[in-house]
Amino acid sequence: MKTVIESVPNFSEGQRGEVISAIVNRVKEVPGAKVLDISSDPDHNRSVLTMVGDQDSLKGAILGLFEKAVELIDLTKHQGEHPRMGAVDVVPFVPIKGITMDDCISLSKEVGEEIAEKFNIPVYFYEESATREERRNLAHIRKGQFEGFFEKIKLPEWQPDCGPAKVHPTAGAVAVGAREFLIAYNVNLGTDNLEVASNIAKAVRHISGGFRYVKALGMTMEERKLVQVSMNLVNYKKTPVYRVFELIRAEARRYGVPIVGSEIVGLVPNDALLGAAEYYLQIENFSPSQVIENRLAEE
């Protein structure tokens, strides 16, 4: 069986098209690594790159990505809505086909050690690769962001898992790990009041009493003069997309605010969208095999 791993590195540039292109083109030079999607957000000033390959090709692609990102991104000059601690902020590996989570954990450790050695960047292992429970949550690692990490890294409990105990002066630090499939999903609200988005984010996210598998923040969309609830859905099977959307809709009504749209950043599993279609259309006894593309793929 062919090995297929997904990697979704996030890097801290969403405005300069020439920089984004240079980083993506460097990844495309690596044989066997296939770029499936690149999503850039100027307000977040962040790009999300989705690619697939096997262990060797993805290792080469990630190291190539770091090579260009460290060269072209200076976090001392970076500003954006999305929290970040590194030029390349996070590198997850996701088992897709012919590979186990344990294999992806091993790959993340190997790649993390090479990043530390080649680029002199402190590396923290997160999610399934975490070396201690308090480092499992990416938001907990990233707290303080690039600017705050210069003092944070001096604390005994925040020594990196590998690499120097010193923040790279322009490229910061990075989280590397293995995890299940994640959906980056944002809901846009018809207001410019950030407090409304932040309050709704608190209601929906797990850490403040919401859904177990949702991480959320309120963010500003400067270009559209709107705010959004920006989310990571870390287990769409246990917390479906439609359930999250409906809670946000209910909370928005409390503030007299409409939902004006939503967006998926990167790629999404077929099952997640079919689940939403089944829910909203109230389709009885629905099976994914009723979708013609799915049936043809089975042949």
Helices and strands as residue ranges (DSSP letters): E 4-7, E 10-11, H 17-28, E 34-41, E 46-53, H 55-72, G 75-77, E 88-97, H 101-119, E 123-127, G 133-135, H 138-142, H 145-152, G 156-158, E 174-178, E 183-189, H 194-204, G 206-208, E 214-221, E 226-233, H 241-254, E 259-265, H 270-281, G 288-290, H 292-298
